[in-house]
Amino acid sequence: MKFKTTLFCTLLSFSLIYPMEVSAADPFADLPDPTRYKQTPKKVVKKIKRKPLILQSTLISKGRSYAIINGKQVAIGERVNGATLLAINPFNVLIESRGQQKTLQLISTDVVHKQGRTINED
């Protein structure tokens, strides 16, 4: 008799602690358990918008050479907005960004340099 009582109490306690079936009428059945760690955390990916690179000035001398790009002084080999400065010329610079080389112009193409002075071809 003691065995049957023990078995009955054990089964009763398991049925109360671990319910086998959740009632469909339970309004909280679909809510996540706040005490459990989320198994699949969502990753947030932000898209970085880069400003276009604008060459504002160049300085070339025997001791130093640098360019002003987006308001920042950049020497050869330095980086600005993810691009590396490769070469500095009087009116343009060569940069490498994402494996591609690009030229940034200081002045528009309709302005040319003749005999040491800058003129407009209008």
C-alpha positions as CSV (number, residue, x, y, z in Angstrom):
1,M,0.0,0.0,0.0
2,K,2.9,2.3,0.8
3,F,4.3,1.8,-2.7
4,K,1.0,2.7,-4.4
5,T,0.7,5.9,-2.3
6,T,4.2,6.9,-3.1
7,L,3.7,6.3,-6.8
8,F,0.4,8.2,-6.8
9,C,2.0,11.2,-5.0
10,T,5.0,11.2,-7.3
11,L,2.8,11.1,-10.4
12,L,0.5,13.8,-9.0
13,S,3.5,16.1,-8.2
14,F,4.9,15.6,-11.7
15,S,1.6,16.4,-13.3
16,L,1.3,19.6,-11.3
17,I,4.9,20.7,-11.9
18,Y,5.2,19.6,-15.5
19,P,1.9,19.9,-17.2
20,M,1.7,17.7,-20.3
21,E,-0.6,20.0,-22.4
22,V,-1.1,23.7,-22.4
23,S,-4.7,24.7,-22.6
24,A,-5.8,26.5,-25.8
25,A,-7.8,28.9,-23.7
26,D,-4.6,30.1,-21.9
27,P,-4.2,33.8,-22.9
28,F,-0.5,33.8,-21.9
29,A,0.5,30.7,-23.9
30,D,2.0,32.7,-26.8
31,L,4.0,35.1,-24.7
32,P,7.8,34.5,-24.5
33,D,9.3,33.5,-21.1
34,P,11.1,36.6,-19.8
35,T,13.4,34.5,-17.7
36,R,14.8,32.5,-20.6
37,Y,17.7,33.7,-22.9
38,K,16.6,34.3,-26.4
39,Q,18.0,31.5,-28.6
40,T,18.1,33.5,-31.8
41,P,19.1,37.1,-31.2
42,K,18.5,39.5,-34.1
43,K,21.5,41.2,-35.5
44,V,21.2,44.9,-36.3
45,V,23.1,45.9,-39.4
46,K,23.6,49.6,-40.0
47,K,24.4,50.9,-43.4
48,I,27.1,53.5,-43.3
49,K,26.7,56.3,-45.7
50,R,30.0,57.8,-46.6
51,K,30.3,61.4,-47.7
52,P,31.7,62.0,-51.2
53,L,35.3,62.9,-51.1
54,I,35.9,66.5,-52.1
55,L,39.4,67.8,-52.9
56,Q,39.7,71.3,-51.5
57,S,43.4,72.1,-51.8
58,T,46.9,70.7,-52.5
59,L,50.3,71.7,-51.2
60,I,53.4,70.4,-52.9
61,S,56.9,71.4,-51.8
62,K,60.3,69.8,-51.3
63,G,59.9,69.0,-47.6
64,R,56.2,68.1,-47.5
65,S,53.1,67.4,-49.6
66,Y,49.6,67.1,-48.5
67,A,46.0,67.6,-49.6
68,I,42.9,69.0,-47.9
69,I,40.1,66.5,-48.5
70,N,36.7,67.1,-46.8
71,G,38.4,69.6,-44.5
72,K,41.1,67.2,-43.3
73,Q,44.8,67.5,-44.0
74,V,46.0,64.2,-45.5
75,A,49.5,63.2,-46.5
76,I,50.4,60.4,-48.9
77,G,49.6,57.0,-47.3
78,E,47.1,58.4,-44.9
79,R,43.4,57.5,-44.9
80,V,40.3,59.7,-45.1
81,N,36.7,58.3,-45.1
82,G,38.0,54.8,-45.9
83,A,40.2,55.9,-48.8
84,T,44.0,55.9,-49.0
85,L,45.8,58.8,-50.6
86,L,48.3,57.5,-53.1
87,A,49.6,60.5,-55.0
88,I,49.3,64.3,-54.9
89,N,49.5,66.4,-58.1
90,P,49.1,70.2,-58.5
91,F,45.4,70.0,-59.5
92,N,44.3,66.4,-58.5
93,V,45.0,63.5,-56.2
94,L,45.0,59.8,-56.7
95,I,43.1,57.7,-54.0
96,E,42.3,54.1,-53.6
97,S,39.0,53.1,-52.1
98,R,37.6,49.6,-51.9
99,G,40.3,48.3,-54.3
100,Q,39.6,50.9,-57.0
101,Q,41.8,53.9,-57.8
102,K,40.1,57.2,-58.4
103,T,41.2,60.7,-59.2
104,L,39.8,63.7,-57.3
105,Q,40.0,67.0,-59.3
106,L,40.7,70.3,-57.6
107,I,39.3,72.4,-60.4
108,S,36.8,71.8,-63.2
109,T,38.0,70.6,-66.6
110,D,37.1,73.8,-68.4
111,V,39.9,75.7,-66.5
112,V,43.4,75.0,-67.8
113,H,46.9,76.0,-66.8
114,K,48.9,78.0,-69.3
115,Q,52.3,79.6,-68.9
116,G,52.2,79.6,-65.1
117,R,48.8,81.2,-64.7
118,T,45.3,79.8,-64.5
119,I,42.8,81.0,-67.1
120,N,39.3,80.1,-68.2
121,E,38.7,78.8,-71.8
122,D,35.4,80.7,-72.4
